[in-house]
Structures are given as structure tokens and as C-alpha cells.
Amino acid sequence: IEEDDLVVAKISQVPLRLAWAITIHKSQGMSLDEAVIDLGGAFDYGMGYVALSRVRSLDGMCLLGFNAMALKISPEILDIDQIFLKTSSTNLLELKNTDKKEIKKIQKDFVRTSSRSRENNLLELLKP
């Protein structure tokens, strides 16, 4: 509206898009199509992995910040991983030297034992 070349009112539009913000901890267990991630404030082991692994593809990821802690792995987890790797290698060698019939028997025994102990655990929980 103009009065004597004086602008009284003006309308302008700003194109907005809905967005949400969550913490890395809150994102655990989610799968996201797109994410803008700032790892500049990462302060604990595994935070970078959790944040980056939430996004389904690299095309949907925008990384804003990064620090030295972002991708560090806990020394305790690395130690445990070494134990798992060593145990897996040992078990794989044993498995290669085990007869297929024996493997099937071991599998059946494992399933039977697991089922029994699961049933017993449930029965214990249901006791008054």
C-alpha cells in the first residue's frame, strides 16, 4: 500500500523447511535419510561412530565439525576385541577339524540347552 510514494507495509516470504535437532546419544538406534552432523563437540569414545552410522548413505550426510576425540575407540573395547579375534581364530581352527555330524550334534545340543535355560528363566520370573 502506498500513500504519496510512502511505503506503509511490505510483505516478504522466507522459504522455510522443517528440521529437527537431537543429540548423538538420543540418535542411537535410529536410521536417518539425511543428517547435518557437528562432531566438533564430541567428548566421549564412540560418539563419532554413533553419529555417522545413523545416516543411511553418504549422500544424506553433511559433516560440519570434527575434533580429535570424534573417532577414538575405547582402549577397553580394543582389548576385548583382541580377545574375541583370538578366540574366533582358535574356534575356527577347531571347527575346521570337527566332523560335520559332530557339528550338527553340538548345534542341536546348544539349541536344546538354550531353550531349556530360557524356559527355566521365564518360569523363575513368573514365580510368586
Buried (B, 14 or more C-beta within 10 A) or exposed (E): EEEEEEEEEEEEEEEEEEEEEEEBEEBEEEEBEEBEBBBEEBEEBBBBBBBBEBBEEEEEBEBEEBBEBBBBEEEEEEEEEEEEEEEEEEEEEEEEEEEEEEEEEEEEEEEEEEEEEEEEEEEEEEEE
